[in-house]
Amino acid sequence: MTDTTVRPDLSSDTPEAPPFAENYHESRDGVLAWFEARYARWLVAHAKGNIAAAARTAGIERTTVYRLLRRSGIERAANSH
């Protein structure tokens, strides 16, 4: 079984958290989405694109890493299939 490499686009990484909405749930969801996207980019960059290493670092399953990446808009590199 081969491991998959992912190359994040760090250029779209925004350093600021999203603004709060009046509604608690909307604010929470926005902040969580912002955190997940930043964390996913950092995690993949830290693991140099190695998903198995990223999962070990985060203490989660590889499938959870893939789900996090998909929700964050990070796609697999074309040559990683």
Backbone torsions as a table, in degrees:
resi	resn	phi	psi	omega
1	MET	NA	130.2	180.0
2	THR	-97.1	152.6	178.3
3	ASP	-89.5	158.5	-178.5
4	THR	-104.5	139.3	176.5
5	THR	-105.9	135.5	178.0
6	VAL	-122.6	135.9	177.8
7	ARG	-113.6	108.3	-177.6
8	PRO	-75.4	151.2	173.8
9	ASP	-92.0	97.0	-176.9
10	LEU	-77.6	-9.8	-178.2
11	SER	-67.7	-24.7	-178.2
12	SER	-94.9	8.3	-178.5
13	ASP	-75.5	115.7	-178.7
14	THR	-95.5	131.9	-176.4
15	PRO	-78.0	-15.1	-174.9
16	GLU	-102.4	141.5	176.6
17	ALA	-68.7	154.8	179.0
18	PRO	-68.1	156.4	178.5
19	PRO	-68.7	154.2	178.1
20	PHE	-77.7	145.9	171.0
21	ALA	-97.1	165.4	177.7
22	GLU	-65.5	-37.0	-177.6
23	ASN	-77.0	128.5	-178.6
24	TYR	-56.3	-48.7	-175.9
25	HIS	-64.2	-39.7	177.3
26	GLU	-64.9	-41.9	178.6
27	SER	-64.0	-47.0	-179.8
28	ARG	-60.5	-46.9	-179.7
29	ASP	-61.7	-39.5	178.4
30	GLY	-65.6	-42.8	179.4
31	VAL	-68.0	-40.9	178.4
32	LEU	-64.0	-42.4	178.3
33	ALA	-63.1	-41.6	177.9
34	TRP	-62.3	-46.8	179.4
35	PHE	-61.2	-47.8	-178.5
36	GLU	-59.8	-42.0	-179.6
37	ALA	-64.9	-45.2	178.8
38	ARG	-65.7	-42.9	-179.0
39	TYR	-65.5	-41.8	179.4
40	ALA	-61.6	-43.0	178.4
41	ARG	-64.5	-44.3	178.2
42	TRP	-63.1	-45.0	-176.9
43	LEU	-60.0	-47.0	-179.5
44	VAL	-67.6	-40.4	177.9
45	ALA	-65.2	-42.5	179.7
46	HIS	-61.4	-37.5	-179.2
47	ALA	-89.3	7.5	-179.7
48	LYS	53.9	38.0	176.3
49	GLY	83.7	-2.3	-178.0
50	ASN	-85.3	111.1	-174.5
51	ILE	-66.2	-39.5	178.5
52	ALA	-62.2	-42.8	178.3
53	ALA	-66.3	-39.0	178.1
54	ALA	-62.1	-42.5	179.1
55	ALA	-63.7	-42.6	177.9
56	ARG	-62.3	-44.4	179.8
57	THR	-59.8	-44.6	-176.4
58	ALA	-79.6	-16.1	-177.8
59	GLY	73.5	31.5	180.0
60	ILE	-131.4	167.0	178.5
61	GLU	-72.3	154.2	177.3
62	ARG	-58.4	-38.8	180.0
63	THR	-61.4	-34.2	177.6
64	THR	-69.1	-37.3	175.9
65	VAL	-62.2	-46.7	179.3
66	TYR	-60.0	-40.7	179.2
67	ARG	-64.4	-42.9	177.6
68	LEU	-60.8	-43.7	179.2
69	LEU	-63.8	-43.5	-179.6
70	ARG	-62.4	-45.3	178.7
71	ARG	-63.7	-28.9	-178.4
72	SER	-88.8	-0.9	178.2
73	GLY	78.8	19.1	177.6
74	ILE	-96.2	124.4	-176.8
75	GLU	-107.1	158.5	176.2
76	ARG	-66.2	147.0	175.6
77	ALA	-66.5	149.1	-175.5
78	ALA	-60.0	-32.8	-176.9
79	ASN	-93.9	13.4	-176.7
80	SER	-98.1	5.1	-178.1
81	HIS	-79.5	NA	NA
